Amino acid sequence: MQYLSWAAVALLSTSYWFQIWKIHVHKEVRDLSMTYHVMLALGFGILTYTAYAEGSIIFIVKQVATTVPVIVIIGQILYHKDDHWHADEDPICSSCSNELEPWWKNCAYCGSETGSVADLKKP
């Protein structure tokens, strides 16, 4: 049972580090919620203290192993908040000139209809 617990700790921590790597490669954080990650870090921090007070080594390791990458993700969100992943084939909004995702029906920046998806559905 102890091996399963340590495997779970490794899997949970690794999942966050994959997210960190993805952000590092693409420098794209616009779909990530700062509020979510701050609340997650605070909750993990509180649970770290609880684990320390209870003296549970595996729980302390798990909390530290998940709190640290969440804090790194918060740092990445702050650092890359103005960066955008760019693809040459993506359409440009005719109203505000921001880059759009091909499947967007409306511009996320100004709210105008993009025409890219709307035009595909016209007969």
C-alpha positions in Angstrom: 0.0 0.0 0.0 2.9 2.3 0.7 4.2 1.9 -2.8 0.9 2.9 -4.3 0.9 6.1 -2.1 4.3 7.1 -3.3 3.4 6.3 -6.9 0.4 8.6 -6.5 2.6 11.4 -5.2 4.9 11.0 -8.2 2.0 11.0 -10.6 0.4 14.1 -9.1 3.6 16.0 -9.1 4.6 15.0 -12.6 1.2 16.1 -14.0 1.9 19.7 -12.8 5.4 19.6 -14.2 4.0 18.6 -17.6 1.8 21.7 -17.4 4.8 23.8 -16.6 6.7 22.3 -19.6 3.8 23.1 -21.9 3.7 26.7 -20.7 7.5 26.9 -21.1 7.3 25.7 -24.7 4.3 27.6 -25.9 4.5 30.7 -23.7 0.7 30.7 -23.6 -1.3 31.2 -20.4 -4.4 33.0 -21.6 -6.6 29.9 -20.9 -5.3 29.5 -17.3 -7.1 31.0 -14.3 -4.9 32.9 -11.9 -7.7 32.7 -9.2 -7.8 28.9 -9.6 -4.0 28.5 -9.2 -3.8 31.0 -6.3 -6.6 29.2 -4.4 -4.9 25.8 -5.2 -1.6 27.0 -3.9 -3.2 28.4 -0.7 -5.1 25.2 -0.1 -2.0 23.1 -0.7 0.0 25.3 1.6 -2.6 24.9 4.4 -2.6 21.2 3.9 1.2 21.2 4.0 1.1 22.8 7.4 -1.6 20.3 8.5 0.6 17.4 7.3 3.6 18.8 9.2 1.5 19.2 12.4 0.3 15.6 12.1 3.8 14.3 11.3 2.8 12.5 8.1 5.9 12.2 6.0 4.1 11.1 2.8 1.5 13.8 3.1 4.2 16.5 3.6 6.1 15.2 0.6 2.9 15.1 -1.5 1.8 18.6 -0.5 5.3 20.1 -1.2 5.5 18.2 -4.5 2.3 19.7 -5.6 2.5 23.1 -4.0 5.9 24.0 -5.6 4.8 23.4 -9.2 1.5 25.3 -8.7 3.6 28.3 -7.5 5.8 27.9 -10.5 2.7 28.0 -12.7 1.5 31.2 -11.0 4.9 32.7 -11.8 4.6 31.6 -15.4 1.1 33.1 -15.7 2.5 36.4 -14.4 5.5 36.3 -16.6 3.7 35.2 -19.8 0.4 37.1 -19.3 1.0 39.2 -22.4 2.5 36.5 -24.6 0.4 34.8 -27.3 1.0 31.6 -29.2 1.0 32.6 -32.9 0.0 30.5 -35.9 0.3 32.1 -39.4 -2.9 30.3 -40.6 -5.1 31.7 -37.7 -7.6 34.4 -38.8 -7.4 38.0 -37.7 -10.4 39.9 -36.3 -11.5 42.6 -38.7 -12.7 44.8 -35.8 -9.7 44.8 -33.4 -6.9 43.1 -35.4 -6.2 40.5 -32.7 -5.4 36.9 -33.7 -8.3 34.5 -33.4 -8.6 30.7 -33.0 -10.1 29.1 -36.2 -13.1 27.7 -34.2 -14.1 30.9 -32.5 -17.5 32.3 -33.4 -16.8 35.6 -31.7 -13.6 37.5 -31.0 -12.5 36.9 -27.4 -11.1 40.4 -27.3 -13.8 42.7 -28.7 -16.8 40.3 -28.9 -17.5 40.9 -32.6 -18.5 37.9 -34.8 -15.5 36.5 -36.5 -17.0 35.3 -39.7 -14.6 32.3 -39.9 -17.0 29.7 -38.4 -20.1 31.6 -39.4 -19.1 31.7 -43.1 -18.4 28.0 -43.1 -21.9 27.3 -42.0 -23.6 29.4 -44.7 -25.0 27.6 -47.7 
